[in-house]
Amino acid sequence: MPTFAQGSRSSLRYVVESTFGTTPTVDGSNPGIVLPFTSHGLNLSKDLVAGTDIQADRMPRHERHGNKQSAGDIVADLRELDFDPFLESVMLNSWDTNVLKVGTAPKYFSIEDYSADIDQARLFTGQTVSTMGVSIAPNQMVTATFGMVGKGMSISATQFPNETVSSTNSPFDAYSGDLKIADAGSSLVSSSIITQIDFNVTNSFAPTFVVGSDETPALEVGRAEITGSFSAYFEDDALINRFLNETESAIQVSVNDPTASNAYTFLFPRVKINSADVGVDGPTSRIISLSFTSLFDTTTSTNLKITRTDT
């Protein structure tokens, strides 16, 4: 009876690269780190280069594989410690004690996708976090989607020889979290009417290509674009006026694990609200939906500040 690879027998492990696209030695002193995930779409893609000769029978004669790159989303229930290196990657910076701000230093990984039931592994090299989306909603785990972009992929018949687990922390949920909003530079005030918040960090990493190779020698990076949206019960004109008057605001979102001993706080220090839509969807409570962009703030020297608490 044939054995087919099952998602339930899959795992992801990673090591940090010191040289883009080169997997370091994986051993007891530098083990592969287990990465929790709920789904992923890491794959290699290739461009197709087609010949353009014209033939009387109309049928093409030549086609070759062109430039290649690896990319895909990793979706996970967000928790403290396990994803700290991936937060460093999307922010292009390193944790300073327990604070992380937007920077300019890329971080790359080799990521192994291992199928235990058929003992096969795919190794993705030169991976960095180009985008990150975080979703926080009632009655759900806090989810993060890491959009990876990288260099290549190879097949291995064996997995990383060593592995370690970075933590045993529980995922964050929305029950013990908190959202605060205020004028930029003012004291933040908790809001009890928020029904959902989503935000995205976009770095726009893209491969570069040169004559003589079908692999990218380096990734180029764009601006750190930070956007988001949130919805709230419609109780007064306060949020609409922030949009109408173009009032610069600050938004802070905190998420905790069930013990409240581990937490992330995401501070968007200078926010422009770009839309404020209110509709009627039946006889139930009316909801206001808002979108925002986070801009560079001179006081915090960033457009996103992440603080971690680990007790």
C-alpha positions in Angstrom: 0.0 0.0 0.0 1.5 3.4 -1.0 2.3 6.0 1.7 1.2 9.5 1.0 2.6 12.5 2.9 0.1 13.9 5.4 0.0 17.4 6.7 -0.4 16.0 10.2 3.1 14.5 9.9 4.8 17.7 8.6 7.2 20.0 10.5 9.2 23.1 9.8 12.7 23.8 11.2 15.0 26.7 10.6 18.5 27.9 11.1 19.7 31.5 10.8 22.1 32.1 7.8 25.2 34.2 8.2 25.6 34.3 4.3 22.6 34.8 2.1 21.4 31.5 0.6 24.0 29.4 2.4 22.8 26.9 5.0 25.2 26.7 7.9 26.3 23.5 9.5 23.4 22.0 11.5 24.7 20.2 14.6 24.4 20.1 18.4 25.8 23.6 18.7 23.6 25.0 16.0 20.5 22.9 15.8 17.4 23.3 13.6 14.8 25.2 15.6 11.2 23.9 15.4 8.8 26.5 14.1 5.1 26.1 15.1 2.7 26.6 12.2 -0.9 25.9 11.1 -0.2 26.0 7.3 2.4 27.0 4.9 2.8 27.4 1.1 6.6 27.5 0.7 7.5 26.5 -2.9 9.9 27.1 -5.7 8.7 28.9 -8.8 10.4 29.3 -12.2 9.8 31.7 -15.1 9.2 30.1 -18.5 11.3 31.4 -21.4 9.6 30.5 -24.7 11.1 30.6 -28.2 9.3 33.0 -30.6 10.1 31.3 -33.9 7.2 31.4 -36.3 6.3 28.0 -37.9 3.9 27.3 -40.7 2.1 24.7 -38.5 1.7 27.2 -35.7 3.2 25.0 -33.1 6.0 26.2 -30.7 9.3 24.3 -30.8 11.3 25.6 -27.8 10.8 26.4 -24.1 13.2 26.6 -21.2 13.0 27.3 -17.5 14.2 30.7 -16.6 14.8 32.6 -13.3 13.8 30.9 -10.2 13.0 31.9 -6.6 11.3 30.4 -3.5 8.5 32.0 -1.6 5.3 31.3 0.3 3.3 32.1 3.4 3.8 30.6 6.8 0.6 30.9 9.0 0.8 30.4 12.7 -0.8 31.1 16.1 1.4 33.9 17.4 3.3 33.4 20.6 6.2 34.9 22.4 9.8 33.7 21.8 9.0 31.2 19.0 8.7 34.0 16.5 11.1 36.5 17.9 13.7 35.9 15.1 10.9 36.3 12.4 9.9 39.6 14.0 13.5 40.7 13.7 13.4 39.6 10.1 10.3 41.6 9.1 11.5 44.6 11.1 15.1 44.4 9.7 16.5 44.9 13.1 17.5 43.1 16.3 15.8 43.2 19.8 17.3 45.9 22.0 16.6 44.4 25.4 12.9 43.8 24.9 12.2 46.5 22.3 12.2 46.1 18.5 11.9 48.9 16.0 12.0 49.2 12.2 15.6 49.0 10.9 17.7 48.3 7.8 19.5 45.0 8.5 18.0 42.0 6.7 17.9 38.5 8.4 17.9 35.3 6.4 16.9 31.7 7.2 17.3 28.2 5.8 13.9 26.6 6.4 13.4 22.8 6.2 9.9 21.4 5.3 10.1 17.8 6.5 7.5 15.0 5.9 8.1 12.3 8.5 5.9 9.7 7.0 7.9 9.6 3.7 11.2 10.7 5.2 11.6 13.6 2.7 12.7 17.1 3.2 12.7 20.3 1.1 15.2 22.9 2.1 14.5 26.5 1.3 17.4 28.9 1.4 17.9 32.7 1.7 14.4 33.1 3.2 13.4 36.4 4.7 10.1 37.9 5.9 8.9 40.2 3.2 5.5 40.7 4.7 3.7 40.1 8.0 0.0 40.2 8.7 -1.4 40.0 12.2 -5.1 39.4 12.9 -6.7 39.9 16.4 -10.4 39.1 16.8 -12.7 37.9 19.6 -12.9 34.1 20.3 -9.8 33.4 18.2 -6.1 32.8 18.6 -4.0 35.7 17.4 -2.8 34.7 14.0 0.3 35.8 12.1 1.0 35.3 8.4 4.7 35.6 7.4 5.2 36.1 3.7 8.6 34.6 2.9 10.8 35.4 -0.1 14.1 33.7 -0.7 16.6 32.2 -3.1 16.3 28.4 -3.8 15.1 25.0 -2.9 16.7 21.6 -2.8 15.5 18.1 -2.0 17.0 16.0 0.8 16.3 12.4 1.9 17.0 13.3 5.5 16.0 16.0 7.9 18.2 18.3 9.9 20.3 16.0 12.2 19.5 18.0 15.4 16.6 20.1 16.5 15.5 22.2 19.4 12.3 23.8 20.6 12.6 27.5 21.3 9.8 27.6 23.9 6.7 25.9 25.3 4.7 29.1 25.4 1.0 29.1 24.7 -0.4 31.1 21.8 -1.8 34.6 22.3 -5.6 35.1 22.3 -7.8 38.2 22.2 -9.4 37.7 25.6 -6.7 39.3 27.7 -5.5 41.8 25.1 -6.0 45.5 25.1 -6.3 48.3 22.5 -5.6 51.9 23.2 -6.0 55.0 21.1 -5.3 58.7 21.5 -4.0 61.8 19.7 -0.4 61.2 18.6 1.9 62.1 21.5 -0.9 62.0 24.1 -1.6 59.5 26.8 -3.2 56.3 25.4 -6.7 55.4 26.6 -8.1 51.9 26.5 -11.0 51.3 24.2 -13.7 48.7 25.0 -15.6 49.0 21.6 -13.1 47.4 19.2 -14.4 44.2 17.5 -11.3 43.4 15.4 -7.9 44.7 14.4 -5.6 43.6 11.6 -2.3 45.1 10.6 0.4 44.5 8.0 4.1 45.2 7.6 5.3 45.2 4.0 9.0 45.4 3.0 8.5 44.6 -0.7 11.6 42.3 -0.9 12.2 41.2 -4.5 14.8 39.1 -6.2 17.4 40.5 -8.5 18.9 38.6 -11.5 22.1 38.8 -13.5 23.4 37.2 -16.7 25.1 33.9 -16.0 22.7 32.5 -13.3 19.1 31.6 -12.9 19.2 32.3 -9.1 19.1 35.6 -7.4 22.4 36.8 -5.9 20.6 39.2 -3.6 17.2 40.5 -2.6 16.4 44.2 -2.9 14.1 45.8 -0.3 11.6 48.6 -0.4 10.2 50.9 2.2 8.7 49.7 5.5 5.0 50.2 4.8 2.8 49.6 7.8 -1.0 49.6 7.4 -3.9 48.3 9.2 -7.7 48.3 9.8 -10.0 47.9 12.7 -13.7 47.8 13.4 -15.7 49.1 16.4 -19.2 49.4 17.6 -20.6 52.7 16.4 -21.4 54.7 19.6 -20.5 58.4 18.7 -18.6 60.6 16.2 -15.1 60.3 17.9 -13.6 57.9 15.4 -15.2 59.5 12.4 -13.9 62.9 13.5 -10.3 61.5 13.5 -10.8 60.7 9.9 -12.7 63.9 8.9 -10.2 66.2 10.7 -7.1 64.2 9.6 -6.2 63.9 13.3 -2.9 62.1 13.8 -3.4 59.4 16.3 -1.5 56.7 18.2 -2.7 53.1 18.5 -1.3 50.5 20.8 -2.3 46.8 20.8 -1.3 44.4 23.5 -1.8 40.6 23.4 -1.1 38.1 26.2 -1.0 34.4 26.7 -3.5 32.8 29.2 -1.1 33.3 32.1 -0.6 37.0 31.2 3.1 36.4 31.8 4.2 36.6 28.1 3.0 39.4 25.9 3.7 41.6 22.9 2.7 45.2 22.6 2.5 46.8 19.2 2.7 50.6 19.2 1.8 52.5 16.1 3.0 55.9 17.3 1.8 58.2 14.5 -1.3 57.0 12.6 -3.4 58.6 9.8 -6.9 57.2 9.6 -7.7 57.0 5.9 -11.3 55.8 5.9 -14.2 55.5 8.3 -17.2 53.5 6.9 -20.5 53.0 8.7 -23.2 50.8 7.3 -26.3 49.0 8.3 -26.2 45.2 8.1 -29.5 44.1 9.4 -31.1 44.9 12.8 -28.0 44.3 14.9 -25.4 46.8 16.2 -23.9 49.1 13.7 -20.2 48.8 13.1 -17.7 51.4 12.0 -14.7 50.1 9.9 -11.5 52.2 9.7 -8.2 51.8 7.9 -4.9 53.5 8.8 -1.3 54.0 7.9 1.5 54.3 10.4 4.1 56.9 9.7 7.6 57.7 11.1 7.4 59.3 14.5 10.3 61.6 15.7 9.8 60.8 19.4 10.1 57.0 19.1 12.2 57.1 15.9 10.0 54.4 14.2 6.6 53.8 12.6 6.2 50.5 14.6 7.6 49.6 18.0 7.2 46.1 19.4 7.8 45.5 23.1 7.9 42.0 24.6 7.2 40.9 28.1 8.6 37.6 29.4 8.2 36.8 33.0 
